[in-house]
Structures are given as C-alpha cells and as structure tokens.
C-alpha cells in the first residue's frame, strides 16, 4: 500500500513539473518542510511529557 501511495505521489510530482516546467521540490521548500516537521515532532514530544 505504501509503495502505491509513493508511486502516485511521484507521478503527481512529475506531472506538475512537466506542466509548469519548474521543479516541484526546491532546496528552499524542502528546508521549510523540514522545519515544519521538526516543529510537529517537538510539539508531540512535548505533549507526551505532560
């Protein structure tokens, strides 16, 4: 099931890139996503401490 989801996501990314002529993933938005994920992880870890 996870492979099917990953394939669908990859196909969607390639389709968007083909239509726009621009990369869907850039260093800047990958960094921002990393910051968001880290924040969520910290929030969940903090909630577990309560």
C-alpha positions, -999 to +999 in steps of 0.1 A: +000+000+000+028+024+009+045+018-025+013+025-043+010+058-024+046+067-031+041+059-068+010+081-070+028+110-053+058+106-076+036+105-106+018+137-094+051+155-088+064+146-123+031+157-138+032+190-121+069+196-131+060+187-167+031+211-168+049+240-151+084+234-164+096+241-128+108+217-101+082+209-075+108+204-049+134+231-043+160+234-016+140+263-001+107+245+002+124+213+014+141+233+042+108+248+052+091+214+052+119+201+074+113+230+098+076+222+099+081+185+105+106+192+133+081+216+149+054+189+148+077+163+163+088+187+191+051+195+198+042+158+200+072+150+222+062+179+245+026+167+247+039+133+257+057+149+287+025+163+301 
